[in-house]
Amino acid sequence: NGTICAAAAAASAEGAGEAWLLYFERGTHVKGGAVREAQTVYVGVFDSKAAAIRNASRAMDLYGDAALPWRQRDLWGRREDYRRRVGDKGTVLAVKNSSGAYQQAKIRKLHHNRDLQEVASDGGDPWA
């Protein structure tokens, strides 16, 4: 995604050399650990881990299943809040119910490769 790359480059240009990707997943776990019908939405890139974590609940609100609101406790047998413990990558917030449906917001630390040439950042032909 061009927006994600541009945000990562902007975060890196400020001297940090890193950015934080926030993404949302929802799907259904099947017995045996396999996942089916999983969907991932890349929410955005933030210049700090704290900003990515702050936006995790917003991502859950925005991209979660409206028929299974993640904030409605009685719908979820398992609720996890790792906002104070998440490392450089992993789950920030997650819910899962007995039928295997789950929703979760995750983060991942990204490093900007300054040696990688920018391609088509101005909307031009990426193969030129």
N, C-alpha and C positions, 0 to 999 in steps of 0.2 A: 504494500500500500504506500503510495507516494506521500501521503500525509504523515504516516507513521515514520517513514524514513526522514522526512524533513524535520519532524519534531526531534528525532534522535540526533540529527546533525546539529540542530539548534542547541540542544542540551550539551552536546559535546563541544561546540564552538565556544561556549561559556567557560570552558576549561575543565569541566567535570570528566569528560571522556567516557561518561556512562549515562544511561537513561533507564527508565523503568517502564516496561510494557505491562499494561493491565489488560487482561482478557477474561471473558466470561464463557463458561461451558454449561450446557445442560444436556441431559440425555437420560438413558435408562441402563442400569447395570443388569446383566443377566447372570443367573447362577453360574459359578465357575470363573467369575472375574472378567468376562468379556464385556464389551460395551457395544450397544447398538443404538442407532438413531442419535448419535451425539452431534451436537452443533457447537461451534466455537465462534465467538464474536470478538474481534480485536477492537477493544474499546479505545485505546490511545496510548501515547507514550508521555511520560512525565519526567521532569528534570530532577525529581527527588523521590525516594522511596516513600516518604511520608505523604506526598501528594497522591501517589498511586494508591496507597492504602486508604486514604481519605475518600477516594472516589470508588472504592470497591462496593460499598453499600449502594451507591447511586447506580452502578452498573447492574447490580442484582435487581434493583427496582425497575430499571429501564428495560433490561433484556430478559428478565425472568418470565416464566410462564404465568400469564394473568389468571389462568384457571387454578394454579397452585402457588399463591403468593408466598414468597419465602419468609415473610415476617409473621405469617399465621402459624403459631407454634403447634397447634393440634394437627396440622397436616404433615408434620415432619417428625419422624422417630429419632433422627440424629441431626443435631445442629452443632456446627463447629465455628468458633471464632478464634482465629489465629492472628488477629491484627497486631498483637503485642509480641508475637513470637516468630512470625514468618521470617525466613532468611532471605538469601539472594534470589530464590525462586520458590514457588510453592503456593499453596492455598491460603487465601486470606479469610474468606467466609465460605461456608458450604452448608447445604441441607440435603438430607436424603430421607426417603420414606420407605415403608416396608415393601412396596411394590417395585422398588429399585430406581424410581425416578430421582434424579439429583440435579442440583443447580449449584454452581460455585464460581467465585471470582478468584483469579490467580494473578500473580505478578512474576516477572522474570527480569533480572538485571541484564541490560544489553551494553556492549562495548562498541563504540563507534570506531570503525576502521578508517582512519584518516587517509590511508593510502589508496582506498577504493575510489575510483573516479565516479563522479556524479553523472547519471545518465538521464536525459530528458527531463530535468527538473523544471525546465521552462515550458513543458507541454509539447516539446518538439518530438521529432521522430527518434524513438529509442534505438533504432538500428543504424542511425546515421554515423 
